[in-house]
Amino acid sequence: MIRLILALLIPWFVFFTIGKPIQGLICLVLQLTLIGWIPAAIWAVWALNNYTTDKKIAQAGMGGMPGGDGGDS
């Protein structure tokens, strides 16, 4: 829940918390424009959702993609 709030308020920071610093820097550059804030927040929420789903799959013992990015980054 805290990460979801962070994804809306500070989108770039969420990428650092899920272990994707390069995407975090790209998101920060996008967020620096006022128009880019909304796409950055959407991207952060989407990435957080994928991270959460990958963790649940791994906990269920079904494996998951190495790196936790779902394979389409």
PQR file with spaces between the fields and no chain letter, atoms N, CA, C, O and H, PARSE charges and radii, in Angstrom:
ATOM       1  N    MET     1       0.827   -1.192    0.000 -0.4000 1.5000
ATOM       2  CA   MET     1       0.000    0.000    0.000 -0.0000 2.0000
ATOM       3  C    MET     1       0.873    1.259    0.000  0.5500 1.7000
ATOM       4  O    MET     1       0.576    2.227   -0.699 -0.5500 1.4000
ATOM       5  N    ILE     2       1.943    1.236    0.783 -0.4000 1.5000
ATOM       6  CA   ILE     2       2.846    2.391    0.830 -0.0000 2.0000
ATOM       7  C    ILE     2       3.499    2.597   -0.538  0.5500 1.7000
ATOM       8  O    ILE     2       3.629    3.730   -1.001 -0.5500 1.4000
ATOM       9  H    ILE     2       2.184    0.449    1.351  0.4000 1.0000
ATOM      10  N    ARG     3       3.910    1.503   -1.183 -0.4000 1.5000
ATOM      11  CA   ARG     3       4.543    1.632   -2.498 -0.0000 2.0000
ATOM      12  C    ARG     3       3.564    2.171   -3.525  0.5500 1.7000
ATOM      13  O    ARG     3       3.971    2.897   -4.432 -0.5500 1.4000
ATOM      14  H    ARG     3       3.805    0.583   -0.806  0.4000 1.0000
ATOM      15  N    LEU     4       2.300    1.841   -3.410 -0.4000 1.5000
ATOM      16  CA   LEU     4       1.305    2.362   -4.348 -0.0000 2.0000
ATOM      17  C    LEU     4       1.161    3.870   -4.180  0.5500 1.7000
ATOM      18  O    LEU     4       1.069    4.596   -5.170 -0.5500 1.4000
ATOM      19  H    LEU     4       1.969    1.252   -2.673  0.4000 1.0000
ATOM      20  N    ILE     5       1.141    4.340   -2.959 -0.4000 1.5000
ATOM      21  CA   ILE     5       1.070    5.784   -2.712 -0.0000 2.0000
ATOM      22  C    ILE     5       2.323    6.466   -3.250  0.5500 1.7000
ATOM      23  O    ILE     5       2.245    7.529   -3.864 -0.5500 1.4000
ATOM      24  H    ILE     5       1.216    3.750   -2.155  0.4000 1.0000
ATOM      25  N    LEU     6       3.480    5.846   -3.015 -0.4000 1.5000
ATOM      26  CA   LEU     6       4.726    6.396   -3.553 -0.0000 2.0000
ATOM      27  C    LEU     6       4.707    6.422   -5.074  0.5500 1.7000
ATOM      28  O    LEU     6       5.226    7.355   -5.686 -0.5500 1.4000
ATOM      29  H    LEU     6       3.544    4.982   -2.515  0.4000 1.0000
ATOM      30  N    ALA     7       4.107    5.396   -5.692 -0.4000 1.5000
ATOM      31  CA   ALA     7       4.040    5.336   -7.150 -0.0000 2.0000
ATOM      32  C    ALA     7       3.249    6.514   -7.714  0.5500 1.7000
ATOM      33  O    ALA     7       3.529    6.978   -8.819 -0.5500 1.4000
ATOM      34  H    ALA     7       3.686    4.638   -5.195  0.4000 1.0000
ATOM      35  N    LEU     8       2.285    6.990   -6.976 -0.4000 1.5000
ATOM      36  CA   LEU     8       1.496    8.122   -7.441 -0.0000 2.0000
ATOM      37  C    LEU     8       2.162    9.462   -7.131  0.5500 1.7000
ATOM      38  O    LEU     8       2.068   10.404   -7.918 -0.5500 1.4000
ATOM      39  H    LEU     8       2.058    6.613   -6.078  0.4000 1.0000
ATOM      40  N    LEU     9       2.832    9.541   -5.989 -0.4000 1.5000
ATOM      41  CA   LEU     9       3.433   10.808   -5.583 -0.0000 2.0000
ATOM      42  C    LEU     9       4.869   10.991   -6.068  0.5500 1.7000
ATOM      43  O    LEU     9       5.239   12.071   -6.529 -0.5500 1.4000
ATOM      44  H    LEU     9       2.908    8.775   -5.350  0.4000 1.0000
ATOM      45  N    ILE    10       5.676    9.936   -5.963 -0.4000 1.5000
ATOM      46  CA   ILE    10       7.090    9.985   -6.342 -0.0000 2.0000
ATOM      47  C    ILE    10       7.379    8.759   -7.225  0.5500 1.7000
ATOM      48  O    ILE    10       8.024    7.809   -6.782 -0.5500 1.4000
ATOM      49  H    ILE    10       5.375    9.059   -5.589  0.4000 1.0000
ATOM      50  N    PRO    11       6.894    8.790   -8.484 -0.5600 1.5000
ATOM      51  CA   PRO    11       6.988    7.588   -9.328  0.2800 2.0000
ATOM      52  C    PRO    11       8.402    7.037   -9.497  0.5500 1.7000
ATOM      53  O    PRO    11       8.584    5.820   -9.473 -0.5500 1.4000
ATOM      54  N    TRP    12       9.392    7.884   -9.665 -0.4000 1.5000
ATOM      55  CA   TRP    12      10.742    7.393   -9.920 -0.0000 2.0000
ATOM      56  C    TRP    12      11.297    6.612   -8.739  0.5500 1.7000
ATOM      57  O    TRP    12      12.089    5.691   -8.935 -0.5500 1.4000
ATOM      58  H    TRP    12       9.243    8.873   -9.685  0.4000 1.0000
ATOM      59  N    PHE    13      10.901    6.957   -7.521 -0.4000 1.5000
ATOM      60  CA   PHE    13      11.432    6.312   -6.326 -0.0000 2.0000
ATOM      61  C    PHE    13      11.000    4.850   -6.225  0.5500 1.7000
ATOM      62  O    PHE    13      11.730    4.019   -5.685 -0.5500 1.4000
ATOM      63  H    PHE    13      10.258    7.706   -7.362  0.4000 1.0000
ATOM      64  N    VAL    14       9.822    4.541   -6.741 -0.4000 1.5000
ATOM      65  CA   VAL    14       9.304    3.168   -6.675 -0.0000 2.0000
ATOM      66  C    VAL    14      10.233    2.213   -7.413  0.5500 1.7000
ATOM      67  O    VAL    14      10.445    1.086   -6.965 -0.5500 1.4000
ATOM      68  H    VAL    14       9.229    5.215   -7.180  0.4000 1.0000
ATOM      69  N    PHE    15      10.789    2.652   -8.540 -0.4000 1.5000
ATOM      70  CA   PHE    15      11.680    1.785   -9.302 -0.0000 2.0000
ATOM      71  C    PHE    15      12.932    1.421   -8.499  0.5500 1.7000
ATOM      72  O    PHE    15      13.452    0.313   -8.627 -0.5500 1.4000
ATOM      73  H    PHE    15      10.617    3.568   -8.904  0.4000 1.0000
ATOM      74  N    PHE    16      13.407    2.343   -7.683 -0.4000 1.5000
ATOM      75  CA   PHE    16      14.554    2.040   -6.835 -0.0000 2.0000
ATOM      76  C    PHE    16      14.189    1.034   -5.748  0.5500 1.7000
ATOM      77  O    PHE    16      15.022    0.214   -5.361 -0.5500 1.4000
ATOM      78  H    PHE    16      12.983    3.243   -7.579  0.4000 1.0000
ATOM      79  N    THR    17      12.947    1.088   -5.248 -0.4000 1.5000
ATOM      80  CA   THR    17      12.543    0.150   -4.198 -0.0000 2.0000
ATOM      81  C    THR    17      12.317   -1.259   -4.727  0.5500 1.7000
ATOM      82  O    THR    17      12.377   -2.220   -3.961 -0.5500 1.4000
ATOM      83  H    THR    17      12.271    1.754   -5.563  0.4000 1.0000
ATOM      84  N    ILE    18      12.057   -1.398   -6.033 -0.4000 1.5000
ATOM      85  CA   ILE    18      11.853   -2.735   -6.591 -0.0000 2.0000
ATOM      86  C    ILE    18      13.089   -3.225   -7.341  0.5500 1.7000
ATOM      87  O    ILE    18      13.039   -4.253   -8.016 -0.5500 1.4000
ATOM      88  H    ILE    18      12.008   -0.616   -6.655  0.4000 1.0000
ATOM      89  N    GLY    19      14.193   -2.495   -7.228 -0.4000 1.5000
ATOM      90  CA   GLY    19      15.464   -2.955   -7.773 -0.0000 2.0000
ATOM      91  C    GLY    19      15.669   -2.670   -9.250  0.5500 1.7000
ATOM      92  O    GLY    19      16.336   -3.444   -9.935 -0.5500 1.4000
ATOM      93  H    GLY    19      14.233   -1.659   -6.680  0.4000 1.0000
ATOM      94  N    LYS    20      15.108   -1.569   -9.762 -0.4000 1.5000
ATOM      95  CA   LYS    20      15.280   -1.196  -11.172 -0.0000 2.0000
ATOM      96  C    LYS    20      15.737    0.261  -11.256  0.5500 1.7000
ATOM      97  O    LYS    20      14.959    1.140  -11.626 -0.5500 1.4000
ATOM      98  H    LYS    20      14.565   -0.939   -9.205  0.4000 1.0000
ATOM      99  N    PRO    21      17.012    0.514  -10.910 -0.5600 1.5000
ATOM     100  CA   PRO    21      17.480    1.903  -10.847  0.2800 2.0000
ATOM     101  C    PRO    21      17.562    2.602  -12.200  0.5500 1.7000
ATOM     102  O    PRO    21      17.348    3.812  -12.269 -0.5500 1.4000
ATOM     103  N    ILE    22      17.865    1.882  -13.275 -0.4000 1.5000
ATOM     104  CA   ILE    22      17.950    2.516  -14.596 -0.0000 2.0000
ATOM     105  C    ILE    22      16.575    3.036  -15.007  0.5500 1.7000
ATOM     106  O    ILE    22      16.448    4.160  -15.493 -0.5500 1.4000
ATOM     107  H    ILE    22      18.039    0.898  -13.219  0.4000 1.0000
ATOM     108  N    GLN    23      15.551    2.215  -14.809 -0.4000 1.5000
ATOM     109  CA   GLN    23      14.199    2.652  -15.119 -0.0000 2.0000
ATOM     110  C    GLN    23      13.777    3.791  -14.209  0.5500 1.7000
ATOM     111  O    GLN    23      13.003    4.659  -14.612 -0.5500 1.4000
ATOM     112  H    GLN    23      15.654    1.302  -14.414  0.4000 1.0000
ATOM     113  N    GLY    24      14.286    3.792  -12.978 -0.4000 1.5000
ATOM     114  CA   GLY    24      14.010    4.885  -12.055 -0.0000 2.0000
ATOM     115  C    GLY    24      14.555    6.207  -12.555  0.5500 1.7000
ATOM     116  O    GLY    24      13.893    7.238  -12.438 -0.5500 1.4000
ATOM     117  H    GLY    24      14.915    3.087  -12.651  0.4000 1.0000
ATOM     118  N    LEU    25      15.755    6.188  -13.112 -0.4000 1.5000
ATOM     119  CA   LEU    25      16.339    7.413  -13.659 -0.0000 2.0000
ATOM     120  C    LEU    25      15.571    7.898  -14.885  0.5500 1.7000
ATOM     121  O    LEU    25      15.345    9.097  -15.052 -0.5500 1.4000
ATOM     122  H    LEU    25      16.294    5.351  -13.207  0.4000 1.0000
ATOM     123  N    ILE    26      15.172    6.961  -15.737 -0.4000 1.5000
ATOM     124  CA   ILE    26      14.380    7.330  -16.912 -0.0000 2.0000
ATOM     125  C    ILE    26      13.041    7.927  -16.476  0.5500 1.7000
ATOM     126  O    ILE    26      12.576    8.915  -17.044 -0.5500 1.4000
ATOM     127  H    ILE    26      15.356    5.988  -15.601  0.4000 1.0000
ATOM     128  N    CYS    27      12.443    7.328  -15.481 -0.4000 1.5000
ATOM     129  CA   CYS    27      11.172    7.827  -14.957 -0.0000 2.0000
ATOM     130  C    CYS    27      11.344    9.218  -14.348  0.5500 1.7000
ATOM     131  O    CYS    27      10.461   10.066  -14.480 -0.5500 1.4000
ATOM     132  H    CYS    27      12.821    6.525  -15.020  0.4000 1.0000
ATOM     133  N    LEU    28      12.464    9.454  -13.690 -0.4000 1.5000
ATOM     134  CA   LEU    28      12.733   10.775  -13.110 -0.0000 2.0000
ATOM     135  C    LEU    28      12.808   11.829  -14.197  0.5500 1.7000
ATOM     136  O    LEU    28      12.254   12.918  -14.042 -0.5500 1.4000
ATOM     137  H    LEU    28      13.181    8.766  -13.583  0.4000 1.0000
ATOM     138  N    VAL    29      13.485   11.524  -15.294 -0.4000 1.5000
ATOM     139  CA   VAL    29      13.572   12.472  -16.404 -0.0000 2.0000
ATOM     140  C    VAL    29      12.178   12.736  -16.963  0.5500 1.7000
ATOM     141  O    VAL    29      11.838   13.882  -17.260 -0.5500 1.4000
ATOM     142  H    VAL    29      13.935   10.640  -15.420  0.4000 1.0000
ATOM     143  N    LEU    30      11.371   11.694  -17.110 -0.4000 1.5000
ATOM     144  CA   LEU    30      10.002   11.859  -17.584 -0.0000 2.0000
ATOM     145  C    LEU    30       9.176   12.689  -16.609  0.5500 1.7000
ATOM     146  O    LEU    30       8.373   13.525  -17.024 -0.5500 1.4000
ATOM     147  H    LEU    30      11.647   10.763  -16.869  0.4000 1.0000
ATOM     148  N    GLN    31       9.370   12.462  -15.336 -0.4000 1.5000
ATOM     149  CA   GLN    31       8.592   13.144  -14.302 -0.0000 2.0000
ATOM     150  C    GLN    31       8.952   14.624  -14.182  0.5500 1.7000
ATOM     151  O    GLN    31       8.148   15.406  -13.675 -0.5500 1.4000
ATOM     152  H    GLN    31      10.022   11.783  -14.999  0.4000 1.0000
ATOM     153  N    LEU    32      10.125   15.021  -14.630 -0.4000 1.5000
ATOM     154  CA   LEU    32      10.546   16.410  -14.493 -0.0000 2.0000
ATOM     155  C    LEU    32       9.681   17.372  -15.298  0.5500 1.7000
ATOM     156  O    LEU    32       9.680   18.573  -15.030 -0.5500 1.4000
ATOM     157  H    LEU    32      10.778   14.386  -15.043  0.4000 1.0000
ATOM     158  N    THR    33       8.952   16.864  -16.269 -0.4000 1.5000
ATOM     159  CA   THR    33       8.000   17.710  -16.976 -0.0000 2.0000
ATOM     160  C    THR    33       6.639   17.524  -16.329  0.5500 1.7000
ATOM     161  O    THR    33       6.306   16.425  -15.886 -0.5500 1.4000
ATOM     162  H    THR    33       8.953   15.888  -16.487  0.4000 1.0000
ATOM     163  N    LEU    34       5.861   18.573  -16.272 -0.4000 1.5000
ATOM     164  CA   LEU    34       4.554   18.504  -15.634 -0.0000 2.0000
ATOM     165  C    LEU    34       3.637   17.541  -16.391  0.5500 1.7000
ATOM     166  O    LEU    34       2.877   16.798  -15.771 -0.5500 1.4000
ATOM     167  H    LEU    34       6.131   19.466  -16.632  0.4000 1.0000
ATOM     168  N    ILE    35       3.702   17.547  -17.713 -0.4000 1.5000
ATOM     169  CA   ILE    35       2.883   16.646  -18.513 -0.0000 2.0000
ATOM     170  C    ILE    35       3.341   15.205  -18.322  0.5500 1.7000
ATOM     171  O    ILE    35       2.527   14.284  -18.387 -0.5500 1.4000
ATOM     172  H    ILE    35       4.320   18.151  -18.217  0.4000 1.0000
ATOM     173  N    GLY    36       4.624   15.003  -18.088 -0.4000 1.5000
ATOM     174  CA   GLY    36       5.164   13.660  -17.940 -0.0000 2.0000
ATOM     175  C    GLY    36       4.861   13.005  -16.606  0.5500 1.7000
ATOM     176  O    GLY    36       5.107   11.811  -16.439 -0.5500 1.4000
ATOM     177  H    GLY    36       5.285   15.752  -18.035  0.4000 1.0000
ATOM     178  N    TRP    37       4.331   13.762  -15.649 -0.4000 1.5000
ATOM     179  CA   TRP    37       4.057   13.210  -14.320 -0.0000 2.0000
ATOM     180  C    TRP    37       3.014   12.094  -14.398  0.5500 1.7000
ATOM     181  O    TRP    37       3.180   11.048  -13.770 -0.5500 1.4000
ATOM     182  H    TRP    37       4.131   14.733  -15.785  0.4000 1.0000
ATOM     183  N    ILE    38       1.955   12.306  -15.155 -0.4000 1.5000
ATOM     184  CA   ILE    38       0.888   11.305  -15.247 -0.0000 2.0000
ATOM     185  C    ILE    38       1.389   10.016  -15.900  0.5500 1.7000
ATOM     186  O    ILE    38       1.151    8.940  -15.351 -0.5500 1.4000
ATOM     187  H    ILE    38       1.821   13.156  -15.665  0.4000 1.0000
ATOM     188  N    PRO    39       2.076   10.075  -17.055 -0.5600 1.5000
ATOM     189  CA   PRO    39       2.613    8.827  -17.606  0.2800 2.0000
ATOM     190  C    PRO    39       3.632    8.159  -16.679  0.5500 1.7000
ATOM     191  O    PRO    39       3.697    6.931  -16.616 -0.5500 1.4000
ATOM     192  N    ALA    40       4.427    8.956  -15.961 -0.4000 1.5000
ATOM     193  CA   ALA    40       5.401    8.381  -15.029 -0.0000 2.0000
ATOM     194  C    ALA    40       4.689    7.643  -13.903  0.5500 1.7000
ATOM     195  O    ALA    40       5.114    6.559  -13.504 -0.5500 1.4000
ATOM     196  H    ALA    40       4.375    9.953  -16.012  0.4000 1.0000
ATOM     197  N    ALA    41       3.619    8.219  -13.395 -0.4000 1.5000
ATOM     198  CA   ALA    41       2.854    7.572  -12.317 -0.0000 2.0000
ATOM     199  C    ALA    41       2.189    6.294  -12.817  0.5500 1.7000
ATOM     200  O    ALA    41       2.187    5.281  -12.117 -0.5500 1.4000
ATOM     201  H    ALA    41       3.274    9.099  -13.719  0.4000 1.0000
ATOM     202  N    ILE    42       1.629    6.335  -14.013 -0.4000 1.5000
ATOM     203  CA   ILE    42       1.013    5.133  -14.590 -0.0000 2.0000
ATOM     204  C    ILE    42       2.053    4.041  -14.784  0.5500 1.7000
ATOM     205  O    ILE    42       1.800    2.878  -14.467 -0.5500 1.4000
ATOM     206  H    ILE    42       1.630    7.158  -14.581  0.4000 1.0000
ATOM     207  N    TRP    43       3.219    4.405  -15.301 -0.4000 1.5000
ATOM     208  CA   TRP    43       4.300    3.447  -15.517 -0.0000 2.0000
ATOM     209  C    TRP    43       4.753    2.844  -14.194  0.5500 1.7000
ATOM     210  O    TRP    43       4.993    1.639  -14.117 -0.5500 1.4000
ATOM     211  H    TRP    43       3.424    5.350  -15.559  0.4000 1.0000
ATOM     212  N    ALA    44       4.872    3.663  -13.153 -0.4000 1.5000
ATOM     213  CA   ALA    44       5.307    3.175  -11.845 -0.0000 2.0000
ATOM     214  C    ALA    44       4.283    2.208  -11.245  0.5500 1.7000
ATOM     215  O    ALA    44       4.660    1.182  -10.677 -0.5500 1.4000
ATOM     216  H    ALA    44       4.677    4.642  -13.216  0.4000 1.0000
ATOM     217  N    VAL    45       3.000    2.526  -11.366 -0.4000 1.5000
ATOM     218  CA   VAL    45       1.959    1.631  -10.848 -0.0000 2.0000
ATOM     219  C    VAL    45       1.972    0.320  -11.615  0.5500 1.7000
ATOM     220  O    VAL    45       1.834   -0.746  -11.017 -0.5500 1.4000
ATOM     221  H    VAL    45       2.694    3.359  -11.827  0.4000 1.0000
ATOM     222  N    TRP    46       2.137    0.383  -12.933 -0.4000 1.5000
ATOM     223  CA   TRP    46       2.202   -0.825  -13.769 -0.0000 2.0000
ATOM     224  C    TRP    46       3.404   -1.695  -13.379  0.5500 1.7000
ATOM     225  O    TRP    46       3.274   -2.910  -13.230 -0.5500 1.4000
ATOM     226  H    TRP    46       2.250    1.250  -13.419  0.4000 1.0000
ATOM     227  N    ALA    47       4.570   -1.068  -13.214 -0.4000 1.5000
ATOM     228  CA   ALA    47       5.772   -1.810  -12.838 -0.0000 2.0000
ATOM     229  C    ALA    47       5.630   -2.427  -11.452  0.5500 1.7000
ATOM     230  O    ALA    47       6.070   -3.554  -11.223 -0.5500 1.4000
ATOM     231  H    ALA    47       4.676   -0.081  -13.335  0.4000 1.0000
ATOM     232  N    LEU    48       5.020   -1.695  -10.534 -0.4000 1.5000
ATOM     233  CA   LEU    48       4.794   -2.206   -9.185 -0.0000 2.0000
ATOM     234  C    LEU    48       3.844   -3.401   -9.213  0.5500 1.7000
ATOM     235  O    LEU    48       4.048   -4.372   -8.485 -0.5500 1.4000
ATOM     236  H    LEU    48       4.663   -0.779  -10.720  0.4000 1.0000
ATOM     237  N    ASN    49       2.819   -3.336  -10.041 -0.4000 1.5000
ATOM     238  CA   ASN    49       1.880   -4.439  -10.180 -0.0000 2.0000
ATOM     239  C    ASN    49       2.583   -5.683  -10.726  0.5500 1.7000
ATOM     240  O    ASN    49       2.353   -6.789  -10.236 -0.5500 1.4000
ATOM     241  H    ASN    49       2.653   -2.547  -10.632  0.4000 1.0000
ATOM     242  N    ASN    50       3.436   -5.510  -11.734 -0.4000 1.5000
ATOM     243  CA   ASN    50       4.192   -6.643  -12.287 -0.0000 2.0000
ATOM     244  C    ASN    50       5.137   -7.230  -11.242  0.5500 1.7000
ATOM     245  O    ASN    50       5.266   -8.450  -11.141 -0.5500 1.4000
ATOM     246  H    ASN    50       3.622   -4.612  -12.133  0.4000 1.0000
ATOM     247  N    TYR    51       5.790   -6.380  -10.472 -0.4000 1.5000
ATOM     248  CA   TYR    51       6.707   -6.831   -9.430 -0.0000 2.0000
ATOM     249  C    TYR    51       5.962   -7.657   -8.380  0.5500 1.7000
ATOM     250  O    TYR    51       6.429   -8.714   -7.957 -0.5500 1.4000
ATOM     251  H    TYR    51       5.684   -5.389  -10.555  0.4000 1.0000
ATOM     252  N    THR    52       4.797   -7.154   -7.970 -0.4000 1.5000
ATOM     253  CA   THR    52       3.990   -7.862   -6.969 -0.0000 2.0000
ATOM     254  C    THR    52       3.512   -9.206   -7.496  0.5500 1.7000
ATOM     255  O    THR    52       3.550  -10.206   -6.779 -0.5500 1.4000
ATOM     256  H    THR    52       4.418   -6.295   -8.313  0.4000 1.0000
ATOM     257  N    THR    53       3.065   -9.232   -8.741 -0.4000 1.5000
ATOM     258  CA   THR    53       2.602  -10.479   -9.353 -0.0000 2.0000
ATOM     259  C    THR    53       3.738  -11.492   -9.453  0.5500 1.7000
ATOM     260  O    THR    53       3.546  -12.669   -9.149 -0.5500 1.4000
ATOM     261  H    THR    53       3.035   -8.420   -9.323  0.4000 1.0000
ATOM     262  N    ASP    54       4.910  -11.048   -9.873 -0.4000 1.5000
ATOM     263  CA   ASP    54       6.061  -11.948   -9.977 -0.0000 2.0000
ATOM     264  C    ASP    54       6.455  -12.515   -8.619  0.5500 1.7000
ATOM     265  O    ASP    54       6.836  -13.681   -8.519 -0.5500 1.4000
ATOM     266  H    ASP    54       5.066  -10.091  -10.121  0.4000 1.0000
ATOM     267  N    LYS    55       6.365  -11.689   -7.567 -0.4000 1.5000
ATOM     268  CA   LYS    55       6.678  -12.187   -6.222 -0.0000 2.0000
ATOM     269  C    LYS    55       5.675  -13.246   -5.783  0.5500 1.7000
ATOM     270  O    LYS    55       6.060  -14.243   -5.171 -0.5500 1.4000
ATOM     271  H    LYS    55       6.056  -10.741   -7.648  0.4000 1.0000
ATOM     272  N    LYS    56       4.401  -13.046   -6.083 -0.4000 1.5000
ATOM     273  CA   LYS    56       3.373  -14.026   -5.715 -0.0000 2.0000
ATOM     274  C    LYS    56       3.575  -15.338   -6.456  0.5500 1.7000
ATOM     275  O    LYS    56       3.397  -16.410   -5.879 -0.5500 1.4000
ATOM     276  H    LYS    56       4.088  -12.236   -6.580  0.4000 1.0000
ATOM     277  N    ILE    57       3.944  -15.263   -7.728 -0.4000 1.5000
ATOM     278  CA   ILE    57       4.203  -16.473   -8.512 -0.0000 2.0000
ATOM     279  C    ILE    57       5.397  -17.220   -7.941  0.5500 1.7000
ATOM     280  O    ILE    57       5.362  -18.443   -7.813 -0.5500 1.4000
ATOM     281  H    ILE    57       4.089  -14.391   -8.197  0.4000 1.0000
ATOM     282  N    ALA    58       6.456  -16.490   -7.597 -0.4000 1.5000
ATOM     283  CA   ALA    58       7.646  -17.122   -7.035 -0.0000 2.0000
ATOM     284  C    ALA    58       7.347  -17.766   -5.686  0.5500 1.7000
ATOM     285  O    ALA    58       7.876  -18.836   -5.384 -0.5500 1.4000
ATOM     286  H    ALA    58       6.484  -15.496   -7.702  0.4000 1.0000
ATOM     287  N    GLN    59       6.510  -17.133   -4.874 -0.4000 1.5000
ATOM     288  CA   GLN    59       6.163  -17.693   -3.570 -0.0000 2.0000
ATOM     289  C    GLN    59       5.300  -18.940   -3.723  0.5500 1.7000
ATOM     290  O    GLN    59       5.328  -19.823   -2.867 -0.5500 1.4000
ATOM     291  H    GLN    59       6.081  -16.264   -5.119  0.4000 1.0000
ATOM     292  N    ALA    60       4.545  -19.015   -4.792 -0.4000 1.5000
ATOM     293  CA   ALA    60       3.692  -20.181   -5.019 -0.0000 2.0000
ATOM     294  C    ALA    60       4.507  -21.367   -5.535  0.5500 1.7000
ATOM     295  O    ALA    60       3.980  -22.469   -5.681 -0.5500 1.4000
ATOM     296  H    ALA    60       4.522  -18.297   -5.488  0.4000 1.0000
ATOM     297  N    GLY    61       5.781  -21.141   -5.808 -0.4000 1.5000
ATOM     298  CA   GLY    61       6.649  -22.220   -6.264 -0.0000 2.0000
ATOM     299  C    GLY    61       6.556  -22.497   -7.745  0.5500 1.7000
ATOM     300  O    GLY    61       6.946  -23.571   -8.204 -0.5500 1.4000
ATOM     301  H    GLY    61       6.210  -20.246   -5.690  0.4000 1.0000
ATOM     302  N    MET    62       6.048  -21.546   -8.494 -0.4000 1.5000
ATOM     303  CA   MET    62       5.876  -21.740   -9.925 -0.0000 2.0000
ATOM     304  C    MET    62       7.020  -21.110  -10.720  0.5500 1.7000
ATOM     305  O    MET    62       6.948  -21.029  -11.946 -0.5500 1.4000
ATOM     306  H    MET    62       5.732  -20.674   -8.121  0.4000 1.0000
ATOM     307  N    GLY    63       8.031  -20.680  -10.060 -0.4000 1.5000
ATOM     308  CA   GLY    63       9.181  -20.102  -10.767 -0.0000 2.0000
ATOM     309  C    GLY    63       9.031  -18.617  -10.944  0.5500 1.7000
ATOM     310  O    GLY    63       8.963  -17.870   -9.967 -0.5500 1.4000
ATOM     311  H    GLY    63       8.090  -20.745   -9.063  0.4000 1.0000
ATOM     312  N    GLY    64       8.980  -18.183  -12.183 -0.4000 1.5000
ATOM     313  CA   GLY    64       8.915  -16.763  -12.475 -0.0000 2.0000
ATOM     314  C    GLY    64      10.102  -16.374  -13.335  0.5500 1.7000
ATOM     315  O    GLY    64      11.052  -17.145  -13.470 -0.5500 1.4000
ATOM     316  H    GLY    64       9.035  -18.789  -12.977  0.4000 1.0000
ATOM     317  N    MET    65      10.056  -15.221  -13.897 -0.4000 1.5000
ATOM     318  CA   MET    65      11.125  -14.774  -14.764 -0.0000 2.0000
ATOM     319  C    MET    65      12.298  -14.274  -13.930  0.5500 1.7000
ATOM     320  O    MET    65      12.101  -13.579  -12.933 -0.5500 1.4000
ATOM     321  H    MET    65       9.285  -14.595  -13.787  0.4000 1.0000
ATOM     322  N    PRO    66      13.522  -14.625  -14.332 -0.5600 1.5000
ATOM     323  CA   PRO    66      14.680  -14.092  -13.633  0.2800 2.0000
ATOM     324  C    PRO    66      14.700  -12.572  -13.777  0.5500 1.7000
ATOM     325  O    PRO    66      14.494  -12.047  -14.872 -0.5500 1.4000
ATOM     326  N    GLY    67      14.940  -11.885  -12.701 -0.4000 1.5000
ATOM     327  CA   GLY    67      14.969  -10.434  -12.730 -0.0000 2.0000
ATOM     328  C    GLY    67      13.616   -9.831  -12.405  0.5500 1.7000
ATOM     329  O    GLY    67      13.537   -8.647  -12.077 -0.5500 1.4000
ATOM     330  H    GLY    67      15.107  -12.312  -11.812  0.4000 1.0000
ATOM     331  N    GLY    68      12.564  -10.603  -12.487 -0.4000 1.5000
ATOM     332  CA   GLY    68      11.244  -10.148  -12.099 -0.0000 2.0000
ATOM     333  C    GLY    68      10.619   -9.115  -13.010  0.5500 1.7000
ATOM     334  O    GLY    68       9.713   -8.401  -12.580 -0.5500 1.4000
ATOM     335  H    GLY    68      12.628  -11.565  -12.753  0.4000 1.0000
ATOM     336  N    ASP    69      11.074   -9.001  -14.282 -0.4000 1.5000
ATOM     337  CA   ASP    69      10.514   -7.969  -15.128 -0.0000 2.0000
ATOM     338  C    ASP    69       9.454   -8.501  -16.086  0.5500 1.7000
ATOM     339  O    ASP    69       8.905   -7.717  -16.860 -0.5500 1.4000
ATOM     340  H    ASP    69      11.810   -9.581  -14.632  0.4000 1.0000
ATOM     341  N    GLY    70       9.151   -9.754  -16.069 -0.4000 1.5000
ATOM     342  CA   GLY    70       8.132  -10.299  -16.925 -0.0000 2.0000
ATOM     343  C    GLY    70       8.593  -10.535  -18.348  0.5500 1.7000
ATOM     344  O    GLY    70       7.831  -11.043  -19.171 -0.5500 1.4000
ATOM     345  H    GLY    70       9.597  -10.390  -15.440  0.4000 1.0000
ATOM     346  N    GLY    71       9.835  -10.173  -18.648 -0.4000 1.5000
ATOM     347  CA   GLY    71      10.403  -10.458  -19.948 -0.0000 2.0000
ATOM     348  C    GLY    71      10.129   -9.430  -21.027  0.5500 1.7000
ATOM     349  O    GLY    71      10.618   -9.587  -22.146 -0.5500 1.4000
ATOM     350  H    GLY    71      10.453   -9.761  -17.979  0.4000 1.0000
ATOM     351  N    ASP    72       9.366   -8.378  -20.739 -0.4000 1.5000
ATOM     352  CA   ASP    72       9.070   -7.406  -21.778 -0.0000 2.0000
ATOM     353  C    ASP    72       9.445   -5.993  -21.354  0.5500 1.7000
ATOM     354  O    ASP    72       8.631   -5.074  -21.450 -0.5500 1.4000
ATOM     355  H    ASP    72       8.969   -8.250  -19.830  0.4000 1.0000
ATOM     356  N    SER    73      10.676   -5.822  -20.887 -0.4000 1.5000
ATOM     357  CA   SER    73      11.079   -4.477  -20.495 -0.0000 2.0000
ATOM     358  C    SER    73      11.926   -3.822  -21.538  0.5500 1.7000
ATOM     359  O    SER    73      12.350   -2.680  -21.361 -0.5500 1.4000
ATOM     360  H    SER    73      11.337   -6.568  -20.809  0.4000 1.0000
